[in-house]
């Protein structure tokens, strides 16, 4: 039972490490602990230098997914060393909140489309680019969010984009089924304490509120999301396909917690 996840010796590509708090970093570390060979991909040379100590002795490549030529080059670089990829992690998201949060109906076209390109379309582009390297039973896992229906002001226009990401799982699954058994799933964590999230206006207050609403009174830890991602990447999850697994420690069942409601209405 020492190799329960059956990932030992398998090659997986992880996109999106920014620092020690990144979901992608925790996923990569978990995969390494399971004996997997992990290839890390970061978005810039500067980012590669900033995570050099964190990912020392690992294979770290650079690819800005906004540029098709960089995706093509990445494919060539990986193919030169790895004939087969058993899994791919898409932990990439970007939103330009310059100028502060605005009502959703004031979302700028250029901002929205760029966020779609980086946060959603890149999953499609990377899947297509690496289809010849993916093992017939490979697993592709994206990082989404726990709900795209909660219209939180401080998440801006990213929830609709994550909804598109979630929907893409079904269409990629169907499309790839013509020639493989590659699975496409997502992990949808609740509010996490990451560097990226800390930069979202009002996020900290939402995080503290989540800790009150979650039945266990403790927010989701990044490692909890990483554990589920590792499971989805493994053959142990072979029956799960085109799904977003919500990791919120039960927050969605407890929005009307009596104690929280009492405190909110007693002012």
ZADO-1210 file (C-alpha; in nm, 4 decimals, padded with zeros to 6 digits):
<atoms>
<atom x="00.0000" y="00.0000" z="00.0000" code="UNK" pos="1"/>
<atom x="00.3060" y="00.2279" z="-00.0043" code="UNK" pos="2"/>
<atom x="00.2173" y="00.3404" z="-00.3580" code="UNK" pos="3"/>
<atom x="-00.1554" y="00.3820" z="-00.3074" code="UNK" pos="4"/>
<atom x="-00.1845" y="00.6592" z="-00.5671" code="UNK" pos="5"/>
<atom x="00.0109" y="00.4538" z="-00.8221" code="UNK" pos="6"/>
<atom x="00.2045" y="00.7622" z="-00.9328" code="UNK" pos="7"/>
<atom x="00.5559" y="00.6408" z="-00.8651" code="UNK" pos="8"/>
<atom x="00.7811" y="00.6952" z="-01.1665" code="UNK" pos="9"/>
<atom x="00.5122" y="00.8742" z="-01.3648" code="UNK" pos="10"/>
<atom x="00.5753" y="01.2132" z="-01.5230" code="UNK" pos="11"/>
<atom x="00.3448" y="01.5032" z="-01.4484" code="UNK" pos="12"/>
<atom x="00.3625" y="01.8658" z="-01.5593" code="UNK" pos="13"/>
<atom x="00.2565" y="02.1332" z="-01.3102" code="UNK" pos="14"/>
<atom x="00.1795" y="02.4875" z="-01.4274" code="UNK" pos="15"/>
<atom x="00.1500" y="02.7857" z="-01.1983" code="UNK" pos="16"/>
<atom x="00.3969" y="02.7849" z="-00.9112" code="UNK" pos="17"/>
<atom x="00.4510" y="03.1411" z="-00.7896" code="UNK" pos="18"/>
<atom x="00.5749" y="03.0873" z="-00.4351" code="UNK" pos="19"/>
<atom x="00.5553" y="02.8534" z="-00.1356" code="UNK" pos="20"/>
<atom x="00.1870" y="02.9343" z="-00.0798" code="UNK" pos="21"/>
<atom x="00.0809" y="02.8432" z="-00.4352" code="UNK" pos="22"/>
<atom x="-00.1672" y="02.5613" z="-00.4854" code="UNK" pos="23"/>
<atom x="00.0582" y="02.4406" z="-00.7672" code="UNK" pos="24"/>
<atom x="00.3571" y="02.4175" z="-00.5325" code="UNK" pos="25"/>
<atom x="00.1622" y="02.2086" z="-00.2820" code="UNK" pos="26"/>
<atom x="00.0377" y="01.9809" z="-00.5601" code="UNK" pos="27"/>
<atom x="00.3886" y="01.9339" z="-00.6967" code="UNK" pos="28"/>
<atom x="00.5265" y="01.8570" z="-00.3510" code="UNK" pos="29"/>
<atom x="00.2509" y="01.6032" z="-00.2903" code="UNK" pos="30"/>
<atom x="00.3173" y="01.4351" z="-00.6247" code="UNK" pos="31"/>
<atom x="00.6888" y="01.4177" z="-00.5502" code="UNK" pos="32"/>
<atom x="00.6146" y="01.2560" z="-00.2154" code="UNK" pos="33"/>
<atom x="00.4163" y="00.9939" z="-00.4074" code="UNK" pos="34"/>
<atom x="00.7247" y="00.9189" z="-00.6185" code="UNK" pos="35"/>
<atom x="00.6237" y="01.1081" z="-00.9320" code="UNK" pos="36"/>
<atom x="00.8583" y="01.2945" z="-01.1638" code="UNK" pos="37"/>
<atom x="00.7352" y="01.6542" z="-01.1707" code="UNK" pos="38"/>
<atom x="00.8158" y="01.9096" z="-01.4398" code="UNK" pos="39"/>
<atom x="00.7340" y="02.2616" z="-01.3253" code="UNK" pos="40"/>
<atom x="00.6316" y="02.5392" z="-01.5643" code="UNK" pos="41"/>
<atom x="00.6322" y="02.9051" z="-01.4609" code="UNK" pos="42"/>
<atom x="00.5245" y="03.2076" z="-01.6607" code="UNK" pos="43"/>
<atom x="00.8475" y="03.4060" z="-01.6892" code="UNK" pos="44"/>
<atom x="01.2232" y="03.3990" z="-01.6485" code="UNK" pos="45"/>
<atom x="01.1818" y="03.6372" z="-01.3560" code="UNK" pos="46"/>
<atom x="00.9427" y="03.3955" z="-01.1873" code="UNK" pos="47"/>
<atom x="01.1831" y="03.1094" z="-01.2482" code="UNK" pos="48"/>
<atom x="01.4555" y="03.3064" z="-01.0722" code="UNK" pos="49"/>
<atom x="01.2265" y="03.3947" z="-00.7813" code="UNK" pos="50"/>
<atom x="01.1348" y="03.0287" z="-00.7184" code="UNK" pos="51"/>
<atom x="01.4854" y="02.8946" z="-00.7825" code="UNK" pos="52"/>
<atom x="01.5502" y="02.8151" z="-00.4165" code="UNK" pos="53"/>
<atom x="01.2033" y="02.6706" z="-00.3707" code="UNK" pos="54"/>
<atom x="01.2336" y="02.4380" z="-00.6705" code="UNK" pos="55"/>
<atom x="01.6051" y="02.3709" z="-00.6552" code="UNK" pos="56"/>
<atom x="01.7226" y="02.0630" z="-00.8450" code="UNK" pos="57"/>
<atom x="01.3813" y="02.0352" z="-01.0148" code="UNK" pos="58"/>
<atom x="01.3155" y="02.0719" z="-01.3841" code="UNK" pos="59"/>
<atom x="01.1668" y="02.4193" z="-01.4254" code="UNK" pos="60"/>
<atom x="01.0627" y="02.5530" z="-01.7650" code="UNK" pos="61"/>
<atom x="00.9186" y="02.8869" z="-01.8729" code="UNK" pos="62"/>
<atom x="00.5983" y="02.9466" z="-02.0688" code="UNK" pos="63"/>
<atom x="00.3687" y="03.2465" z="-02.0827" code="UNK" pos="64"/>
<atom x="00.0439" y="03.0881" z="-02.2022" code="UNK" pos="65"/>
<atom x="-00.0684" y="03.4122" z="-02.3679" code="UNK" pos="66"/>
<atom x="00.1769" y="03.3386" z="-02.6498" code="UNK" pos="67"/>
<atom x="00.1171" y="03.0325" z="-02.8731" code="UNK" pos="68"/>
<atom x="00.4816" y="03.0243" z="-02.9788" code="UNK" pos="69"/>
<atom x="00.5869" y="02.9781" z="-02.6167" code="UNK" pos="70"/>
<atom x="00.3461" y="02.6867" z="-02.5790" code="UNK" pos="71"/>
<atom x="00.4946" y="02.5299" z="-02.8921" code="UNK" pos="72"/>
<atom x="00.8458" y="02.5771" z="-02.7586" code="UNK" pos="73"/>
<atom x="00.7473" y="02.4285" z="-02.4244" code="UNK" pos="74"/>
<atom x="00.6096" y="02.1219" z="-02.5991" code="UNK" pos="75"/>
<atom x="00.9393" y="02.0747" z="-02.7806" code="UNK" pos="76"/>
<atom x="01.1425" y="02.1207" z="-02.4620" code="UNK" pos="77"/>
<atom x="00.9369" y="01.8670" z="-02.2691" code="UNK" pos="78"/>
<atom x="00.9209" y="01.6177" z="-02.5573" code="UNK" pos="79"/>
<atom x="01.2997" y="01.6250" z="-02.5788" code="UNK" pos="80"/>
<atom x="01.3242" y="01.4744" z="-02.2294" code="UNK" pos="81"/>
<atom x="00.9922" y="01.2999" z="-02.1711" code="UNK" pos="82"/>
<atom x="00.8220" y="01.0728" z="-02.4210" code="UNK" pos="83"/>
<atom x="00.5046" y="01.0433" z="-02.2154" code="UNK" pos="84"/>
<atom x="00.3144" y="01.2694" z="-01.9751" code="UNK" pos="85"/>
<atom x="00.0809" y="01.1001" z="-01.7298" code="UNK" pos="86"/>
<atom x="-00.0790" y="01.4129" z="-01.5923" code="UNK" pos="87"/>
<atom x="-00.1026" y="01.7878" z="-01.6277" code="UNK" pos="88"/>
<atom x="-00.1978" y="02.0475" z="-01.3664" code="UNK" pos="89"/>
<atom x="-00.3456" y="02.3789" z="-01.4812" code="UNK" pos="90"/>
<atom x="-00.3156" y="02.6201" z="-01.1883" code="UNK" pos="91"/>
<atom x="-00.3191" y="02.9397" z="-01.3921" code="UNK" pos="92"/>
<atom x="-00.5382" y="03.2427" z="-01.3372" code="UNK" pos="93"/>
<atom x="-00.5060" y="03.6132" z="-01.3968" code="UNK" pos="94"/>
<atom x="-00.7306" y="03.9159" z="-01.3583" code="UNK" pos="95"/>
<atom x="-00.6404" y="04.2806" z="-01.3993" code="UNK" pos="96"/>
<atom x="-00.8056" y="04.4728" z="-01.1178" code="UNK" pos="97"/>
<atom x="-00.6183" y="04.7933" z="-01.1896" code="UNK" pos="98"/>
<atom x="-00.8361" y="05.0850" z="-01.0950" code="UNK" pos="99"/>
<atom x="-01.0073" y="04.8857" z="-00.8224" code="UNK" pos="100"/>
<atom x="-01.3183" y="04.6705" z="-00.8175" code="UNK" pos="101"/>
<atom x="-01.6096" y="04.7882" z="-01.0280" code="UNK" pos="102"/>
<atom x="-01.9685" y="04.6657" z="-01.0600" code="UNK" pos="103"/>
<atom x="-01.9766" y="04.3621" z="-01.2896" code="UNK" pos="104"/>
<atom x="-02.1646" y="04.5485" z="-01.5631" code="UNK" pos="105"/>
<atom x="-01.8721" y="04.7929" z="-01.5896" code="UNK" pos="106"/>
<atom x="-01.6203" y="04.5180" z="-01.6643" code="UNK" pos="107"/>
<atom x="-01.3861" y="04.6259" z="-01.9426" code="UNK" pos="108"/>
<atom x="-01.3829" y="04.4174" z="-02.2597" code="UNK" pos="109"/>
<atom x="-01.0043" y="04.4009" z="-02.2841" code="UNK" pos="110"/>
<atom x="-00.9695" y="04.3046" z="-01.9167" code="UNK" pos="111"/>
<atom x="-01.2324" y="04.0347" z="-01.9430" code="UNK" pos="112"/>
<atom x="-01.1019" y="03.8781" z="-02.2631" code="UNK" pos="113"/>
<atom x="-00.7436" y="03.8729" z="-02.1396" code="UNK" pos="114"/>
<atom x="-00.8575" y="03.6999" z="-01.8214" code="UNK" pos="115"/>
<atom x="-01.0489" y="03.4444" z="-02.0306" code="UNK" pos="116"/>
<atom x="-00.7401" y="03.3836" z="-02.2446" code="UNK" pos="117"/>
<atom x="-00.5061" y="03.3232" z="-01.9523" code="UNK" pos="118"/>
<atom x="-00.7428" y="03.1635" z="-01.7014" code="UNK" pos="119"/>
<atom x="-00.9609" y="02.9475" z="-01.9265" code="UNK" pos="120"/>
<atom x="-00.8530" y="02.9229" z="-02.2898" code="UNK" pos="121"/>
<atom x="-00.5007" y="02.8261" z="-02.1840" code="UNK" pos="122"/>
<atom x="-00.6379" y="02.4936" z="-02.0559" code="UNK" pos="123"/>
<atom x="-00.7720" y="02.4184" z="-02.4034" code="UNK" pos="124"/>
<atom x="-00.4529" y="02.5369" z="-02.5729" code="UNK" pos="125"/>
<atom x="-00.2232" y="02.3343" z="-02.3468" code="UNK" pos="126"/>
<atom x="-00.4381" y="02.0223" z="-02.3736" code="UNK" pos="127"/>
<atom x="-00.4297" y="02.0443" z="-02.7526" code="UNK" pos="128"/>
<atom x="-00.0578" y="02.1158" z="-02.7641" code="UNK" pos="129"/>
<atom x="00.0315" y="01.8173" z="-02.5467" code="UNK" pos="130"/>
<atom x="-00.2216" y="01.5651" z="-02.6778" code="UNK" pos="131"/>
<atom x="00.0492" y="01.3638" z="-02.8522" code="UNK" pos="132"/>
<atom x="00.2521" y="01.3338" z="-02.5312" code="UNK" pos="133"/>
<atom x="-00.0344" y="01.2533" z="-02.2955" code="UNK" pos="134"/>
<atom x="-00.0647" y="00.8889" z="-02.1979" code="UNK" pos="135"/>
<atom x="-00.3944" y="00.7378" z="-02.3208" code="UNK" pos="136"/>
<atom x="-00.5077" y="00.7233" z="-01.9571" code="UNK" pos="137"/>
<atom x="-00.3592" y="01.0561" z="-01.8487" code="UNK" pos="138"/>
<atom x="-00.5367" y="01.2949" z="-01.6148" code="UNK" pos="139"/>
<atom x="-00.5636" y="01.6717" z="-01.6565" code="UNK" pos="140"/>
<atom x="-00.6603" y="01.8715" z="-01.3472" code="UNK" pos="141"/>
<atom x="-00.7475" y="02.2410" z="-01.3339" code="UNK" pos="142"/>
<atom x="-00.7832" y="02.4597" z="-01.0278" code="UNK" pos="143"/>
<atom x="-01.1232" y="02.6251" z="-01.0139" code="UNK" pos="144"/>
<atom x="-01.3322" y="02.7674" z="-00.7269" code="UNK" pos="145"/>
<atom x="-01.5991" y="02.6188" z="-00.5004" code="UNK" pos="146"/>
<atom x="-01.8888" y="02.8098" z="-00.6569" code="UNK" pos="147"/>
<atom x="-01.9366" y="03.0254" z="-00.9644" code="UNK" pos="148"/>
<atom x="-02.2922" y="03.1164" z="-00.8646" code="UNK" pos="149"/>
<atom x="-02.2125" y="03.3202" z="-00.5551" code="UNK" pos="150"/>
<atom x="-02.1936" y="03.6766" z="-00.6852" code="UNK" pos="151"/>
<atom x="-01.9175" y="03.7998" z="-00.4581" code="UNK" pos="152"/>
<atom x="-01.8293" y="04.1633" z="-00.5281" code="UNK" pos="153"/>
<atom x="-01.4648" y="04.1180" z="-00.4364" code="UNK" pos="154"/>
<atom x="-01.4092" y="03.8395" z="-00.6912" code="UNK" pos="155"/>
<atom x="-01.5031" y="04.0688" z="-00.9746" code="UNK" pos="156"/>
<atom x="-01.5483" y="03.9050" z="-01.3117" code="UNK" pos="157"/>
<atom x="-01.3451" y="03.5906" z="-01.2403" code="UNK" pos="158"/>
<atom x="-01.6359" y="03.3690" z="-01.1340" code="UNK" pos="159"/>
<atom x="-01.7938" y="03.3691" z="-01.4856" code="UNK" pos="160"/>
<atom x="-01.4499" y="03.2864" z="-01.6261" code="UNK" pos="161"/>
<atom x="-01.4077" y="02.9982" z="-01.3831" code="UNK" pos="162"/>
<atom x="-01.7553" y="02.8830" z="-01.4889" code="UNK" pos="163"/>
<atom x="-01.6277" y="02.8688" z="-01.8463" code="UNK" pos="164"/>
<atom x="-01.3264" y="02.6722" z="-01.7233" code="UNK" pos="165"/>
<atom x="-01.5543" y="02.4230" z="-01.5486" code="UNK" pos="166"/>
<atom x="-01.7718" y="02.3863" z="-01.8587" code="UNK" pos="167"/>
<atom x="-01.4639" y="02.3268" z="-02.0724" code="UNK" pos="168"/>
<atom x="-01.3940" y="02.0058" z="-01.8800" code="UNK" pos="169"/>
<atom x="-01.6935" y="01.8324" z="-02.0344" code="UNK" pos="170"/>
<atom x="-01.6123" y="01.9460" z="-02.3856" code="UNK" pos="171"/>
<atom x="-01.2448" y="01.8503" z="-02.3584" code="UNK" pos="172"/>
<atom x="-01.3438" y="01.5103" z="-02.2223" code="UNK" pos="173"/>
<atom x="-01.5813" y="01.4503" z="-02.5113" code="UNK" pos="174"/>
<atom x="-01.3347" y="01.5767" z="-02.7702" code="UNK" pos="175"/>
<atom x="-01.0412" y="01.3714" z="-02.6398" code="UNK" pos="176"/>
<atom x="-01.2593" y="01.0587" z="-02.6138" code="UNK" pos="177"/>
<atom x="-01.2308" y="01.0256" z="-02.9905" code="UNK" pos="178"/>
<atom x="-00.8737" y="00.9042" z="-02.9526" code="UNK" pos="179"/>
<atom x="-00.7945" y="00.8492" z="-02.5832" code="UNK" pos="180"/>
<atom x="-00.9248" y="00.7977" z="-02.2306" code="UNK" pos="181"/>
<atom x="-00.7699" y="01.1190" z="-02.0967" code="UNK" pos="182"/>
<atom x="-00.9740" y="01.2587" z="-01.8092" code="UNK" pos="183"/>
<atom x="-01.0402" y="01.6267" z="-01.7371" code="UNK" pos="184"/>
<atom x="-01.1410" y="01.7354" z="-01.3883" code="UNK" pos="185"/>
<atom x="-01.1050" y="02.0333" z="-01.1579" code="UNK" pos="186"/>
<atom x="-01.0567" y="02.0979" z="-00.7896" code="UNK" pos="187"/>
<atom x="-01.2860" y="02.3730" z="-00.6613" code="UNK" pos="188"/>
<atom x="-01.1518" y="02.4906" z="-00.3261" code="UNK" pos="189"/>
<atom x="-01.3169" y="02.7412" z="-00.0998" code="UNK" pos="190"/>
<atom x="-01.1274" y="03.0489" z="00.0114" code="UNK" pos="191"/>
<atom x="-00.7549" y="02.9793" z="00.0459" code="UNK" pos="192"/>
<atom x="-00.4767" y="03.1745" z="00.2087" code="UNK" pos="193"/>
<atom x="-00.2524" y="03.2293" z="-00.0949" code="UNK" pos="194"/>
<atom x="-00.0454" y="03.5262" z="-00.2083" code="UNK" pos="195"/>
<atom x="-00.2627" y="03.5696" z="-00.5164" code="UNK" pos="196"/>
<atom x="-00.5846" y="03.5783" z="-00.3171" code="UNK" pos="197"/>
<atom x="-00.4389" y="03.8211" z="-00.0640" code="UNK" pos="198"/>
<atom x="-00.4126" y="04.0768" z="-00.3437" code="UNK" pos="199"/>
<atom x="-00.7881" y="04.0717" z="-00.4091" code="UNK" pos="200"/>
<atom x="-00.9593" y="04.3684" z="-00.2415" code="UNK" pos="201"/>
<atom x="-01.1754" y="04.2532" z="00.0484" code="UNK" pos="202"/>
<atom x="-01.0595" y="03.8933" z="00.0269" code="UNK" pos="203"/>
<atom x="-00.9258" y="03.8762" z="00.3817" code="UNK" pos="204"/>
<atom x="-01.2650" y="03.9760" z="00.5245" code="UNK" pos="205"/>
<atom x="-01.4335" y="03.7076" z="00.3141" code="UNK" pos="206"/>
<atom x="-01.1777" y="03.4528" z="00.4317" code="UNK" pos="207"/>
<atom x="-01.2472" y="03.5386" z="00.7962" code="UNK" pos="208"/>
<atom x="-01.6217" y="03.5144" z="00.7326" code="UNK" pos="209"/>
<atom x="-01.5733" y="03.1723" z="00.5718" code="UNK" pos="210"/>
<atom x="-01.4035" y="03.0503" z="00.8866" code="UNK" pos="211"/>
<atom x="-01.7169" y="03.1413" z="01.0799" code="UNK" pos="212"/>
<atom x="-01.9548" y="02.9711" z="00.8353" code="UNK" pos="213"/>
<atom x="-01.7580" y="02.6489" z="00.7849" code="UNK" pos="214"/>
<atom x="-01.8914" y="02.3928" z="01.0350" code="UNK" pos="215"/>
<atom x="-01.5442" y="02.3106" z="01.1668" code="UNK" pos="216"/>
<atom x="-01.4687" y="02.6855" z="01.2063" code="UNK" pos="217"/>
<atom x="-01.1469" y="02.6523" z="01.0092" code="UNK" pos="218"/>
<atom x="-01.0901" y="02.7547" z="00.6487" code="UNK" pos="219"/>
<atom x="-00.9675" y="02.5184" z="00.3815" code="UNK" pos="220"/>
<atom x="-00.5930" y="02.4621" z="00.3836" code="UNK" pos="221"/>
<atom x="-00.4062" y="02.4681" z="00.0547" code="UNK" pos="222"/>
<atom x="-00.2728" y="02.1196" z="00.1224" code="UNK" pos="223"/>
<atom x="-00.6281" y="01.9867" z="00.1390" code="UNK" pos="224"/>
<atom x="-00.6893" y="02.1065" z="-00.2153" code="UNK" pos="225"/>
<atom x="-00.3529" y="01.9635" z="-00.3237" code="UNK" pos="226"/>
<atom x="-00.4415" y="01.6225" z="-00.1801" code="UNK" pos="227"/>
<atom x="-00.7568" y="01.6062" z="-00.3897" code="UNK" pos="228"/>
<atom x="-00.5676" y="01.7169" z="-00.6997" code="UNK" pos="229"/>
<atom x="-00.3129" y="01.4397" z="-00.6473" code="UNK" pos="230"/>
<atom x="-00.5966" y="01.1886" z="-00.6158" code="UNK" pos="231"/>
<atom x="-00.7573" y="01.3129" z="-00.9385" code="UNK" pos="232"/>
<atom x="-00.4229" y="01.2811" z="-01.1148" code="UNK" pos="233"/>
<atom x="-00.3867" y="00.9222" z="-01.0018" code="UNK" pos="234"/>
<atom x="-00.5351" y="00.6039" z="-01.1544" code="UNK" pos="235"/>
<atom x="-00.7269" y="00.5637" z="-00.8278" code="UNK" pos="236"/>
<atom x="-00.9747" y="00.8244" z="-00.9544" code="UNK" pos="237"/>
<atom x="-01.0253" y="00.6556" z="-01.2932" code="UNK" pos="238"/>
<atom x="-01.4041" y="00.6697" z="-01.2644" code="UNK" pos="239"/>
<atom x="-01.4147" y="01.0471" z="-01.2153" code="UNK" pos="240"/>
<atom x="-01.4342" y="01.2520" z="-01.5334" code="UNK" pos="241"/>
<atom x="-01.5590" y="01.5975" z="-01.6382" code="UNK" pos="242"/>
<atom x="-01.6232" y="01.6961" z="-01.2768" code="UNK" pos="243"/>
<atom x="-01.5342" y="01.9815" z="-01.0448" code="UNK" pos="244"/>
<atom x="-01.4819" y="01.8453" z="-00.6945" code="UNK" pos="245"/>
<atom x="-01.5769" y="02.1096" z="-00.4406" code="UNK" pos="246"/>
<atom x="-01.3455" y="02.1324" z="-00.1397" code="UNK" pos="247"/>
<atom x="-01.5118" y="02.3714" z="00.1021" code="UNK" pos="248"/>
<atom x="-01.5310" y="02.1729" z="00.4303" code="UNK" pos="249"/>
<atom x="-01.9089" y="02.2054" z="00.4206" code="UNK" pos="250"/>
<atom x="-01.9304" y="02.5843" z="00.3939" code="UNK" pos="251"/>
<atom x="-02.2062" y="02.5640" z="00.1312" code="UNK" pos="252"/>
<atom x="-02.4418" y="02.3868" z="00.3718" code="UNK" pos="253"/>
<atom x="-02.4017" y="02.6431" z="00.6476" code="UNK" pos="254"/>
<atom x="-02.4487" y="02.9936" z="00.5076" code="UNK" pos="255"/>
<atom x="-02.7376" y="03.0473" z="00.7503" code="UNK" pos="256"/>
<atom x="-02.5572" y="02.9319" z="01.0615" code="UNK" pos="257"/>
<atom x="-02.7716" y="03.0562" z="01.3500" code="UNK" pos="258"/>
<atom x="-02.4830" y="03.2083" z="01.5420" code="UNK" pos="259"/>
<atom x="-02.3512" y="03.3963" z="01.2373" code="UNK" pos="260"/>
<atom x="-02.7003" y="03.5242" z="01.1503" code="UNK" pos="261"/>
<atom x="-02.7573" y="03.6361" z="01.5092" code="UNK" pos="262"/>
<atom x="-02.4349" y="03.8372" z="01.5114" code="UNK" pos="263"/>
<atom x="-02.5085" y="03.9915" z="01.1711" code="UNK" pos="264"/>
<atom x="-02.8585" y="04.1034" z="01.2663" code="UNK" pos="265"/>
<atom x="-02.7917" y="04.2197" z="01.6197" code="UNK" pos="266"/>
<atom x="-02.6128" y="04.5390" z="01.5123" code="UNK" pos="267"/>
</atoms>
